[in-house]
Amino acid sequence: MNEVKRQAVAELQRAVAAAESKACELVATERAKMEKLLLEARKQAAEEALAAVVVANQQQQQAESSEVVNALPAPSQQNASSFVVVVSSKVQANQAYSGIT
């Protein structure tokens, strides 16, 4: 009878050891999956944060460039007329000079 008990206890210990081993393997597998998912989530979050920064920088640059454009004086009829007068007088001067030589 004692021999049967010893065999039963030994078999039970082997079964417990196998179950513990299998449980450790499953835990390790699940841990690896979770670490992979966590790494991917961190990578995606970093990419999204970088994209948000890039978009914010582009919007800021656009706002700054529109401020510069808005700060420039609007062309007026008087400025255009003055430009035409200056250009025409230079053209006439060049024609006169060409006629002399």
Jmol script that loads the backbone (N, CA, C; Angstrom):
load data "model"
ATOM      1  N   MET A   1       0.808  -1.182   0.000  1.00  0.00           N
ATOM      2  CA  MET A   1       0.000   0.000   0.000  1.00  0.00           C
ATOM      3  C   MET A   1       0.858   1.255   0.000  1.00  0.00           C
ATOM      4  N   ASN A   2       1.950   1.248   0.778  1.00  0.00           N
ATOM      5  CA  ASN A   2       2.843   2.389   0.818  1.00  0.00           C
ATOM      6  C   ASN A   2       3.486   2.651  -0.542  1.00  0.00           C
ATOM      7  N   GLU A   3       3.784   1.593  -1.247  1.00  0.00           N
ATOM      8  CA  GLU A   3       4.385   1.736  -2.571  1.00  0.00           C
ATOM      9  C   GLU A   3       3.418   2.431  -3.524  1.00  0.00           C
ATOM     10  N   VAL A   4       2.164   2.105  -3.438  1.00  0.00           N
ATOM     11  CA  VAL A   4       1.136   2.721  -4.287  1.00  0.00           C
ATOM     12  C   VAL A   4       1.022   4.203  -3.952  1.00  0.00           C
ATOM     13  N   LYS A   5       1.076   4.542  -2.655  1.00  0.00           N
ATOM     14  CA  LYS A   5       1.020   5.943  -2.240  1.00  0.00           C
ATOM     15  C   LYS A   5       2.228   6.714  -2.764  1.00  0.00           C
ATOM     16  N   ARG A   6       3.400   6.105  -2.656  1.00  0.00           N
ATOM     17  CA  ARG A   6       4.617   6.769  -3.144  1.00  0.00           C
ATOM     18  C   ARG A   6       4.539   7.016  -4.639  1.00  0.00           C
ATOM     19  N   GLN A   7       4.065   6.033  -5.371  1.00  0.00           N
ATOM     20  CA  GLN A   7       3.939   6.196  -6.816  1.00  0.00           C
ATOM     21  C   GLN A   7       2.917   7.283  -7.156  1.00  0.00           C
ATOM     22  N   ALA A   8       1.830   7.299  -6.403  1.00  0.00           N
ATOM     23  CA  ALA A   8       0.791   8.307  -6.632  1.00  0.00           C
ATOM     24  C   ALA A   8       1.328   9.702  -6.325  1.00  0.00           C
ATOM     25  N   VAL A   9       2.072   9.831  -5.213  1.00  0.00           N
ATOM     26  CA  VAL A   9       2.648  11.116  -4.835  1.00  0.00           C
ATOM     27  C   VAL A   9       3.679  11.543  -5.879  1.00  0.00           C
ATOM     28  N   ALA A  10       4.517  10.641  -6.337  1.00  0.00           N
ATOM     29  CA  ALA A  10       5.532  10.957  -7.352  1.00  0.00           C
ATOM     30  C   ALA A  10       4.863  11.386  -8.651  1.00  0.00           C
ATOM     31  N   GLU A  11       3.804  10.664  -9.029  1.00  0.00           N
ATOM     32  CA  GLU A  11       3.095  11.027 -10.258  1.00  0.00           C
ATOM     33  C   GLU A  11       2.400  12.383 -10.103  1.00  0.00           C
ATOM     34  N   LEU A  12       1.850  12.616  -8.932  1.00  0.00           N
ATOM     35  CA  LEU A  12       1.215  13.903  -8.667  1.00  0.00           C
ATOM     36  C   LEU A  12       2.240  15.040  -8.707  1.00  0.00           C
ATOM     37  N   GLN A  13       3.426  14.793  -8.143  1.00  0.00           N
ATOM     38  CA  GLN A  13       4.488  15.818  -8.178  1.00  0.00           C
ATOM     39  C   GLN A  13       4.929  16.100  -9.612  1.00  0.00           C
ATOM     40  N   ARG A  14       5.027  15.059 -10.426  1.00  0.00           N
ATOM     41  CA  ARG A  14       5.385  15.259 -11.836  1.00  0.00           C
ATOM     42  C   ARG A  14       4.300  16.063 -12.561  1.00  0.00           C
ATOM     43  N   ALA A  15       3.063  15.759 -12.274  1.00  0.00           N
ATOM     44  CA  ALA A  15       1.954  16.472 -12.908  1.00  0.00           C
ATOM     45  C   ALA A  15       1.941  17.947 -12.481  1.00  0.00           C
ATOM     46  N   VAL A  16       2.204  18.191 -11.194  1.00  0.00           N
ATOM     47  CA  VAL A  16       2.256  19.562 -10.690  1.00  0.00           C
ATOM     48  C   VAL A  16       3.421  20.313 -11.341  1.00  0.00           C
ATOM     49  N   ALA A  17       4.574  19.668 -11.438  1.00  0.00           N
ATOM     50  CA  ALA A  17       5.743  20.294 -12.057  1.00  0.00           C
ATOM     51  C   ALA A  17       5.460  20.603 -13.534  1.00  0.00           C
ATOM     52  N   ALA A  18       4.816  19.688 -14.229  1.00  0.00           N
ATOM     53  CA  ALA A  18       4.487  19.916 -15.645  1.00  0.00           C
ATOM     54  C   ALA A  18       3.489  21.070 -15.775  1.00  0.00           C
ATOM     55  N   ALA A  19       2.524  21.113 -14.886  1.00  0.00           N
ATOM     56  CA  ALA A  19       1.530  22.194 -14.924  1.00  0.00           C
ATOM     57  C   ALA A  19       2.194  23.539 -14.630  1.00  0.00           C
ATOM     58  N   GLU A  20       3.098  23.550 -13.646  1.00  0.00           N
ATOM     59  CA  GLU A  20       3.824  24.796 -13.334  1.00  0.00           C
ATOM     60  C   GLU A  20       4.669  25.236 -14.518  1.00  0.00           C
ATOM     61  N   SER A  21       5.325  24.305 -15.161  1.00  0.00           N
ATOM     62  CA  SER A  21       6.155  24.610 -16.325  1.00  0.00           C
ATOM     63  C   SER A  21       5.301  25.185 -17.453  1.00  0.00           C
ATOM     64  N   LYS A  22       4.164  24.532 -17.710  1.00  0.00           N
ATOM     65  CA  LYS A  22       3.266  25.005 -18.762  1.00  0.00           C
ATOM     66  C   LYS A  22       2.727  26.394 -18.412  1.00  0.00           C
ATOM     67  N   ALA A  23       2.401  26.614 -17.149  1.00  0.00           N
ATOM     68  CA  ALA A  23       1.903  27.922 -16.718  1.00  0.00           C
ATOM     69  C   ALA A  23       2.969  28.992 -16.914  1.00  0.00           C
ATOM     70  N   CYS A  24       4.210  28.682 -16.583  1.00  0.00           N
ATOM     71  CA  CYS A  24       5.313  29.630 -16.766  1.00  0.00           C
ATOM     72  C   CYS A  24       5.501  29.955 -18.245  1.00  0.00           C
ATOM     73  N   GLU A  25       5.394  28.941 -19.105  1.00  0.00           N
ATOM     74  CA  GLU A  25       5.504  29.165 -20.546  1.00  0.00           C
ATOM     75  C   GLU A  25       4.390  30.083 -21.038  1.00  0.00           C
ATOM     76  N   LEU A  26       3.156  29.816 -20.565  1.00  0.00           N
ATOM     77  CA  LEU A  26       2.029  30.654 -20.977  1.00  0.00           C
ATOM     78  C   LEU A  26       2.196  32.097 -20.494  1.00  0.00           C
ATOM     79  N   VAL A  27       2.656  32.261 -19.266  1.00  0.00           N
ATOM     80  CA  VAL A  27       2.882  33.601 -18.730  1.00  0.00           C
ATOM     81  C   VAL A  27       3.959  34.320 -19.546  1.00  0.00           C
ATOM     82  N   ALA A  28       5.029  33.615 -19.868  1.00  0.00           N
ATOM     83  CA  ALA A  28       6.108  34.220 -20.652  1.00  0.00           C
ATOM     84  C   ALA A  28       5.604  34.610 -22.044  1.00  0.00           C
ATOM     85  N   THR A  29       4.807  33.758 -22.662  1.00  0.00           N
ATOM     86  CA  THR A  29       4.248  34.059 -23.984  1.00  0.00           C
ATOM     87  C   THR A  29       3.344  35.282 -23.929  1.00  0.00           C
ATOM     88  N   GLU A  30       2.472  35.327 -22.928  1.00  0.00           N
ATOM     89  CA  GLU A  30       1.567  36.463 -22.784  1.00  0.00           C
ATOM     90  C   GLU A  30       2.334  37.744 -22.455  1.00  0.00           C
ATOM     91  N   ARG A  31       3.370  37.630 -21.650  1.00  0.00           N
ATOM     92  CA  ARG A  31       4.194  38.799 -21.325  1.00  0.00           C
ATOM     93  C   ARG A  31       4.855  39.340 -22.587  1.00  0.00           C
ATOM     94  N   ALA A  32       5.365  38.448 -23.426  1.00  0.00           N
ATOM     95  CA  ALA A  32       6.004  38.873 -24.672  1.00  0.00           C
ATOM     96  C   ALA A  32       4.990  39.565 -25.587  1.00  0.00           C
ATOM     97  N   LYS A  33       3.777  39.014 -25.654  1.00  0.00           N
ATOM     98  CA  LYS A  33       2.737  39.653 -26.465  1.00  0.00           C
ATOM     99  C   LYS A  33       2.419  41.051 -25.933  1.00  0.00           C
ATOM    100  N   MET A  34       2.279  41.165 -24.631  1.00  0.00           N
ATOM    101  CA  MET A  34       1.947  42.456 -24.032  1.00  0.00           C
ATOM    102  C   MET A  34       3.076  43.465 -24.243  1.00  0.00           C
ATOM    103  N   GLU A  35       4.317  43.017 -24.103  1.00  0.00           N
ATOM    104  CA  GLU A  35       5.444  43.915 -24.324  1.00  0.00           C
ATOM    105  C   GLU A  35       5.484  44.396 -25.778  1.00  0.00           C
ATOM    106  N   LYS A  36       5.173  43.499 -26.709  1.00  0.00           N
ATOM    107  CA  LYS A  36       5.137  43.871 -28.119  1.00  0.00           C
ATOM    108  C   LYS A  36       4.032  44.893 -28.370  1.00  0.00           C
ATOM    109  N   LEU A  37       2.841  44.644 -27.820  1.00  0.00           N
ATOM    110  CA  LEU A  37       1.733  45.585 -27.976  1.00  0.00           C
ATOM    111  C   LEU A  37       2.057  46.938 -27.352  1.00  0.00           C
ATOM    112  N   LEU A  38       2.696  46.908 -26.193  1.00  0.00           N
ATOM    113  CA  LEU A  38       3.067  48.145 -25.513  1.00  0.00           C
ATOM    114  C   LEU A  38       4.089  48.922 -26.340  1.00  0.00           C
ATOM    115  N   LEU A  39       5.053  48.236 -26.891  1.00  0.00           N
ATOM    116  CA  LEU A  39       6.055  48.873 -27.743  1.00  0.00           C
ATOM    117  C   LEU A  39       5.405  49.503 -28.970  1.00  0.00           C
ATOM    118  N   GLU A  40       4.480  48.777 -29.599  1.00  0.00           N
ATOM    119  CA  GLU A  40       3.779  49.307 -30.770  1.00  0.00           C
ATOM    120  C   GLU A  40       2.933  50.524 -30.398  1.00  0.00           C
ATOM    121  N   ALA A  41       2.273  50.462 -29.239  1.00  0.00           N
ATOM    122  CA  ALA A  41       1.452  51.595 -28.795  1.00  0.00           C
ATOM    123  C   ALA A  41       2.316  52.821 -28.518  1.00  0.00           C
ATOM    124  N   ARG A  42       3.461  52.600 -27.891  1.00  0.00           N
ATOM    125  CA  ARG A  42       4.375  53.726 -27.636  1.00  0.00           C
ATOM    126  C   ARG A  42       4.887  54.329 -28.941  1.00  0.00           C
ATOM    127  N   LYS A  43       5.218  53.464 -29.886  1.00  0.00           N
ATOM    128  CA  LYS A  43       5.708  53.930 -31.188  1.00  0.00           C
ATOM    129  C   LYS A  43       4.626  54.741 -31.892  1.00  0.00           C
ATOM    130  N   GLN A  44       3.400  54.236 -31.883  1.00  0.00           N
ATOM    131  CA  GLN A  44       2.301  54.941 -32.532  1.00  0.00           C
ATOM    132  C   GLN A  44       2.029  56.276 -31.842  1.00  0.00           C
ATOM    133  N   ALA A  45       2.079  56.297 -30.516  1.00  0.00           N
ATOM    134  CA  ALA A  45       1.861  57.541 -29.783  1.00  0.00           C
ATOM    135  C   ALA A  45       2.947  58.561 -30.107  1.00  0.00           C
ATOM    136  N   ALA A  46       4.186  58.094 -30.207  1.00  0.00           N
ATOM    137  CA  ALA A  46       5.289  58.996 -30.550  1.00  0.00           C
ATOM    138  C   ALA A  46       5.109  59.548 -31.964  1.00  0.00           C
ATOM    139  N   GLU A  47       4.690  58.693 -32.901  1.00  0.00           N
ATOM    140  CA  GLU A  47       4.465  59.139 -34.271  1.00  0.00           C
ATOM    141  C   GLU A  47       3.331  60.160 -34.334  1.00  0.00           C
ATOM    142  N   GLU A  48       2.267  59.898 -33.584  1.00  0.00           N
ATOM    143  CA  GLU A  48       1.139  60.827 -33.569  1.00  0.00           C
ATOM    144  C   GLU A  48       1.530  62.157 -32.931  1.00  0.00           C
ATOM    145  N   ALA A  49       2.333  62.101 -31.879  1.00  0.00           N
ATOM    146  CA  ALA A  49       2.787  63.332 -31.232  1.00  0.00           C
ATOM    147  C   ALA A  49       3.679  64.127 -32.182  1.00  0.00           C
ATOM    148  N   LEU A  50       4.553  63.441 -32.886  1.00  0.00           N
ATOM    149  CA  LEU A  50       5.424  64.114 -33.854  1.00  0.00           C
ATOM    150  C   LEU A  50       4.598  64.739 -34.977  1.00  0.00           C
ATOM    151  N   ALA A  51       3.611  64.005 -35.459  1.00  0.00           N
ATOM    152  CA  ALA A  51       2.753  64.539 -36.522  1.00  0.00           C
ATOM    153  C   ALA A  51       2.003  65.777 -36.025  1.00  0.00           C
ATOM    154  N   ALA A  52       1.548  65.749 -34.779  1.00  0.00           N
ATOM    155  CA  ALA A  52       0.838  66.904 -34.222  1.00  0.00           C
ATOM    156  C   ALA A  52       1.763  68.108 -34.121  1.00  0.00           C
ATOM    157  N   VAL A  53       3.010  67.877 -33.747  1.00  0.00           N
ATOM    158  CA  VAL A  53       3.981  68.969 -33.658  1.00  0.00           C
ATOM    159  C   VAL A  53       4.255  69.546 -35.043  1.00  0.00           C
ATOM    160  N   VAL A  54       4.402  68.678 -36.024  1.00  0.00           N
ATOM    161  CA  VAL A  54       4.658  69.136 -37.397  1.00  0.00           C
ATOM    162  C   VAL A  54       3.489  69.972 -37.900  1.00  0.00           C
ATOM    163  N   VAL A  55       2.274  69.496 -37.667  1.00  0.00           N
ATOM    164  CA  VAL A  55       1.091  70.245 -38.102  1.00  0.00           C
ATOM    165  C   VAL A  55       1.024  71.594 -37.389  1.00  0.00           C
ATOM    166  N   ALA A  56       1.293  71.595 -36.088  1.00  0.00           N
ATOM    167  CA  ALA A  56       1.271  72.852 -35.334  1.00  0.00           C
ATOM    168  C   ALA A  56       2.324  73.826 -35.861  1.00  0.00           C
ATOM    169  N   ASN A  57       3.509  73.324 -36.170  1.00  0.00           N
ATOM    170  CA  ASN A  57       4.569  74.181 -36.723  1.00  0.00           C
ATOM    171  C   ASN A  57       4.164  74.742 -38.083  1.00  0.00           C
ATOM    172  N   GLN A  58       3.567  73.908 -38.926  1.00  0.00           N
ATOM    173  CA  GLN A  58       3.129  74.380 -40.238  1.00  0.00           C
ATOM    174  C   GLN A  58       2.058  75.455 -40.093  1.00  0.00           C
ATOM    175  N   GLN A  59       1.121  75.234 -39.178  1.00  0.00           N
ATOM    176  CA  GLN A  59       0.070  76.223 -38.971  1.00  0.00           C
ATOM    177  C   GLN A  59       0.657  77.530 -38.447  1.00  0.00           C
ATOM    178  N   GLN A  60       1.628  77.422 -37.565  1.00  0.00           N
ATOM    179  CA  GLN A  60       2.264  78.625 -37.027  1.00  0.00           C
ATOM    180  C   GLN A  60       3.004  79.372 -38.132  1.00  0.00           C
ATOM    181  N   GLN A  61       3.724  78.636 -38.983  1.00  0.00           N
ATOM    182  CA  GLN A  61       4.441  79.277 -40.087  1.00  0.00           C
ATOM    183  C   GLN A  61       3.474  79.943 -41.055  1.00  0.00           C
ATOM    184  N   GLN A  62       2.353  79.290 -41.322  1.00  0.00           N
ATOM    185  CA  GLN A  62       1.357  79.883 -42.214  1.00  0.00           C
ATOM    186  C   GLN A  62       0.780  81.152 -41.598  1.00  0.00           C
ATOM    187  N   ALA A  63       0.527  81.099 -40.294  1.00  0.00           N
ATOM    188  CA  ALA A  63      -0.018  82.274 -39.612  1.00  0.00           C
ATOM    189  C   ALA A  63       0.992  83.420 -39.649  1.00  0.00           C
ATOM    190  N   GLU A  64       2.262  83.101 -39.416  1.00  0.00           N
ATOM    191  CA  GLU A  64       3.298  84.131 -39.434  1.00  0.00           C
ATOM    192  C   GLU A  64       3.463  84.719 -40.833  1.00  0.00           C
ATOM    193  N   SER A  65       3.428  83.872 -41.852  1.00  0.00           N
ATOM    194  CA  SER A  65       3.596  84.388 -43.217  1.00  0.00           C
ATOM    195  C   SER A  65       2.382  85.214 -43.628  1.00  0.00           C
ATOM    196  N   SER A  66       1.188  84.850 -43.167  1.00  0.00           N
ATOM    197  CA  SER A  66       0.020  85.669 -43.505  1.00  0.00           C
ATOM    198  C   SER A  66       0.065  86.997 -42.761  1.00  0.00           C
ATOM    199  N   GLU A  67       0.669  86.994 -41.553  1.00  0.00           N
ATOM    200  CA  GLU A  67       0.840  88.253 -40.829  1.00  0.00           C
ATOM    201  C   GLU A  67       1.784  89.177 -41.599  1.00  0.00           C
ATOM    202  N   VAL A  68       2.832  88.609 -42.182  1.00  0.00           N
ATOM    203  CA  VAL A  68       3.797  89.398 -42.945  1.00  0.00           C
ATOM    204  C   VAL A  68       3.117  89.973 -44.184  1.00  0.00           C
ATOM    205  N   VAL A  69       2.343  89.150 -44.871  1.00  0.00           N
ATOM    206  CA  VAL A  69       1.647  89.613 -46.073  1.00  0.00           C
ATOM    207  C   VAL A  69       0.649  90.698 -45.698  1.00  0.00           C
ATOM    208  N   ASN A  70      -0.062  90.518 -44.603  1.00  0.00           N
ATOM    209  CA  ASN A  70      -1.039  91.518 -44.177  1.00  0.00           C
ATOM    210  C   ASN A  70      -0.366  92.803 -43.713  1.00  0.00           C
ATOM    211  N   ALA A  71       0.871  92.719 -43.265  1.00  0.00           N
ATOM    212  CA  ALA A  71       1.586  93.902 -42.792  1.00  0.00           C
ATOM    213  C   ALA A  71       2.091  94.753 -43.953  1.00  0.00           C
ATOM    214  N   LEU A  72       2.217  94.171 -45.140  1.00  0.00           N
ATOM    215  CA  LEU A  72       2.673  94.933 -46.296  1.00  0.00           C
ATOM    216  C   LEU A  72       1.592  95.930 -46.708  1.00  0.00           C
ATOM    217  N   PRO A  73       1.995  97.141 -47.136  1.00  0.00           N
ATOM    218  CA  PRO A  73       0.984  98.104 -47.558  1.00  0.00           C
ATOM    219  C   PRO A  73       0.317  97.644 -48.850  1.00  0.00           C
ATOM    220  N   ALA A  74      -0.945  97.894 -48.928  1.00  0.00           N
ATOM    221  CA  ALA A  74      -1.685  97.508 -50.128  1.00  0.00           C
ATOM    222  C   ALA A  74      -1.280  98.425 -51.271  1.00  0.00           C
ATOM    223  N   PRO A  75      -1.163  97.872 -52.463  1.00  0.00           N
ATOM    224  CA  PRO A  75      -0.800  98.724 -53.597  1.00  0.00           C
ATOM    225  C   PRO A  75      -1.921  99.733 -53.850  1.00  0.00           C
ATOM    226  N   SER A  76      -1.499 100.929 -54.112  1.00  0.00           N
ATOM    227  CA  SER A  76      -2.489 101.976 -54.365  1.00  0.00           C
ATOM    228  C   SER A  76      -2.349 102.452 -55.799  1.00  0.00           C
ATOM    229  N   GLN A  77      -3.353 103.170 -56.250  1.00  0.00           N
ATOM    230  CA  GLN A  77      -3.328 103.722 -57.614  1.00  0.00           C
ATOM    231  C   GLN A  77      -2.198 104.729 -57.758  1.00  0.00           C
ATOM    232  N   GLN A  78      -1.950 105.483 -56.693  1.00  0.00           N
ATOM    233  CA  GLN A  78      -0.887 106.494 -56.737  1.00  0.00           C
ATOM    234  C   GLN A  78       0.474 105.831 -56.893  1.00  0.00           C
ATOM    235  N   ASN A  79       0.713 104.715 -56.146  1.00  0.00           N
ATOM    236  CA  ASN A  79       1.990 104.001 -56.267  1.00  0.00           C
ATOM    237  C   ASN A  79       2.170 103.450 -57.683  1.00  0.00           C
ATOM    238  N   ALA A  80       1.104 102.915 -58.250  1.00  0.00           N
ATOM    239  CA  ALA A  80       1.190 102.363 -59.601  1.00  0.00           C
ATOM    240  C   ALA A  80       1.477 103.470 -60.611  1.00  0.00           C
ATOM    241  N   SER A  81       0.811 104.612 -60.450  1.00  0.00           N
ATOM    242  CA  SER A  81       1.046 105.734 -61.375  1.00  0.00           C
ATOM    243  C   SER A  81       2.477 106.228 -61.270  1.00  0.00           C
ATOM    244  N   SER A  82       2.987 106.323 -60.069  1.00  0.00           N
ATOM    245  CA  SER A  82       4.367 106.776 -59.874  1.00  0.00           C
ATOM    246  C   SER A  82       5.338 105.815 -60.531  1.00  0.00           C
ATOM    247  N   PHE A  83       5.067 104.509 -60.422  1.00  0.00           N
ATOM    248  CA  PHE A  83       5.921 103.503 -61.033  1.00  0.00           C
ATOM    249  C   PHE A  83       5.919 103.664 -62.552  1.00  0.00           C
ATOM    250  N   VAL A  84       4.761 103.873 -63.136  1.00  0.00           N
ATOM    251  CA  VAL A  84       4.661 104.041 -64.581  1.00  0.00           C
ATOM    252  C   VAL A  84       5.429 105.273 -65.037  1.00  0.00           C
ATOM    253  N   VAL A  85       5.321 106.363 -64.296  1.00  0.00           N
ATOM    254  CA  VAL A  85       6.032 107.600 -64.652  1.00  0.00           C
ATOM    255  C   VAL A  85       7.536 107.370 -64.596  1.00  0.00           C
ATOM    256  N   VAL A  86       8.013 106.706 -63.555  1.00  0.00           N
ATOM    257  CA  VAL A  86       9.453 106.459 -63.417  1.00  0.00           C
ATOM    258  C   VAL A  86       9.940 105.571 -64.552  1.00  0.00           C
ATOM    259  N   VAL A  87       9.214 104.510 -64.864  1.00  0.00           N
ATOM    260  CA  VAL A  87       9.625 103.594 -65.927  1.00  0.00           C
ATOM    261  C   VAL A  87       9.598 104.312 -67.268  1.00  0.00           C
ATOM    262  N   SER A  88       8.529 105.093 -67.541  1.00  0.00           N
ATOM    263  CA  SER A  88       8.485 105.790 -68.828  1.00  0.00           C
ATOM    264  C   SER A  88       9.621 106.781 -68.966  1.00  0.00           C
ATOM    265  N   SER A  89       9.962 107.492 -67.904  1.00  0.00           N
ATOM    266  CA  SER A  89      11.052 108.461 -68.025  1.00  0.00           C
ATOM    267  C   SER A  89      12.385 107.747 -68.240  1.00  0.00           C
ATOM    268  N   LYS A  90      12.561 106.560 -67.650  1.00  0.00           N
ATOM    269  CA  LYS A  90      13.811 105.813 -67.884  1.00  0.00           C
ATOM    270  C   LYS A  90      13.862 105.310 -69.319  1.00  0.00           C
ATOM    271  N   VAL A  91      12.723 104.856 -69.843  1.00  0.00           N
ATOM    272  CA  VAL A  91      12.685 104.384 -71.226  1.00  0.00           C
ATOM    273  C   VAL A  91      13.009 105.538 -72.174  1.00  0.00           C
ATOM    274  N   GLN A  92      12.434 106.730 -71.921  1.00  0.00           N
ATOM    275  CA  GLN A  92      12.706 107.884 -72.772  1.00  0.00           C
ATOM    276  C   GLN A  92      14.189 108.294 -72.696  1.00  0.00           C
ATOM    277  N   ALA A  93      14.749 108.199 -71.481  1.00  0.00           N
ATOM    278  CA  ALA A  93      16.163 108.535 -71.332  1.00  0.00           C
ATOM    279  C   ALA A  93      17.025 107.560 -72.102  1.00  0.00           C
ATOM    280  N   ASN A  94      16.690 106.298 -72.060  1.00  0.00           N
ATOM    281  CA  ASN A  94      17.458 105.289 -72.802  1.00  0.00           C
ATOM    282  C   ASN A  94      17.324 105.494 -74.309  1.00  0.00           C
ATOM    283  N   GLN A  95      16.142 105.872 -74.765  1.00  0.00           N
ATOM    284  CA  GLN A  95      15.932 106.113 -76.193  1.00  0.00           C
ATOM    285  C   GLN A  95      16.731 107.350 -76.631  1.00  0.00           C
ATOM    286  N   ALA A  96      16.717 108.383 -75.800  1.00  0.00           N
ATOM    287  CA  ALA A  96      17.474 109.597 -76.137  1.00  0.00           C
ATOM    288  C   ALA A  96      18.944 109.294 -76.188  1.00  0.00           C
ATOM    289  N   TYR A  97      19.426 108.520 -75.223  1.00  0.00           N
ATOM    290  CA  TYR A  97      20.849 108.161 -75.180  1.00  0.00           C
ATOM    291  C   TYR A  97      21.209 107.329 -76.390  1.00  0.00           C
ATOM    292  N   SER A  98      20.351 106.407 -76.767  1.00  0.00           N
ATOM    293  CA  SER A  98      20.593 105.566 -77.945  1.00  0.00           C
ATOM    294  C   SER A  98      20.642 106.402 -79.202  1.00  0.00           C
ATOM    295  N   GLY A  99      19.819 107.465 -79.252  1.00  0.00           N
ATOM    296  CA  GLY A  99      19.788 108.321 -80.439  1.00  0.00           C
ATOM    297  C   GLY A  99      21.042 109.163 -80.558  1.00  0.00           C
ATOM    298  N   ILE A 100      21.700 109.452 -79.437  1.00  0.00           N
ATOM    299  CA  ILE A 100      22.912 110.281 -79.443  1.00  0.00           C
ATOM    300  C   ILE A 100      24.085 109.474 -79.967  1.00  0.00           C
ATOM    301  N   THR A 101      24.147 108.229 -79.604  1.00  0.00           N
ATOM    302  CA  THR A 101      25.322 107.446 -79.991  1.00  0.00           C
ATOM    303  C   THR A 101      25.187 106.782 -81.297  1.00  0.00           C
TER     304      THR A 101
END
end "model"
wireframe off; spacefill off
backbone 0.3
color backbone group
